[in-house]
Amino acid sequence: MKRKLAVVGAAGRVGRRIIALAVESGKLTVVGAADAQGHPDLGKDAGLLAGVGALNVPLSDRCPPDPDVVIDFSLPQAAGNTLRHCMEQKIPLVMGTTGLDAEQQAVVAKAAKAIPLIYGTNMSVGMNVLFALVGKAAAMLGPDYDIEIVEQHHRFKKDAPSGSALTLAEKVCQATGRDYPDCLTHGRSGKDALRQPGTIGMHAVRAGDIVGIHSVICSTLGETITLSHTAHSRDTFVGGALRAAEWLIGKDPGLYSMADVLGLK
């Protein structure tokens, strides 16, 4: 029996692809599609919005009460409503919304005590392998290697640096004993902007329709090693999110990650 999926942020670029690939895979049945109050597409069929034909699932400003799992790729300001709904209804939740502040992240941790919850800044399988590698590489290379992180995204992305870039920095800090986020240097300017030992440079590019490129540059006098991931389309995030949703159903309450889904821990 196919499990029931609801999508929050369903009218967005990623949300529409979640619906489309869920239908194409045939593994999950889309039973709900939600987006912000006042959205101009409210009431329209979510399948038609996603380009896969009518599903008889109208876009709503509320999440349905009885899906087997919810995937949320909405905006940070909507995260609280999704978390409260899933806690009240005991629905497993895959949350890929980035840009959550400390207070919102605390709500995520609280929700994970009541429901199985995956929170990830990037659902791509390849990106999560990079998350697992960068700390190990930085620790092996040692303190003589300067570390710079460059992330590139499309002109419409609101938050900077990206959640994935921050996760990369956090992994490096955990493995090398740096203080996160105090060691981050966000760009450089001025006549006296020399690199300081132990810092991690963080640089955000916003241009055109770049889906997502993340590079971790480890460089010392004489050589440079660059670990990089390029997303060719949003489908790479969507495929990971659907894989996570299937994995999460039936799990005990707790805060999980894509590393759990992929067996990287």
Secondary structure as UniProt FT lines:
FT   STRAND          3..8
FT   TURN            10..11
FT   HELIX           13..25
FT   STRAND          28..34
FT   TURN            37..38
FT   TURN            40..43
FT   HELIX           46..50
FT   STRAND          58..60
FT   STRAND          69..72
FT   HELIX           76..89
FT   STRAND          93..95
FT   HELIX           102..111
FT   TURN            112..114
FT   STRAND          116..119
FT   HELIX           125..141
FT   TURN            143..144
FT   STRAND          146..153
FT   TURN            155..156
FT   HELIX           163..176
FT   TURN            180..183
FT   STRAND          184..186
FT   TURN            197..198
FT   STRAND          200..206
FT   TURN            208..209
FT   STRAND          212..220
FT   TURN            221..222
FT   STRAND          223..231
FT   HELIX           235..248
FT   TURN            249..250
FT   STRAND          254..256
FT   HELIX           258..262
//
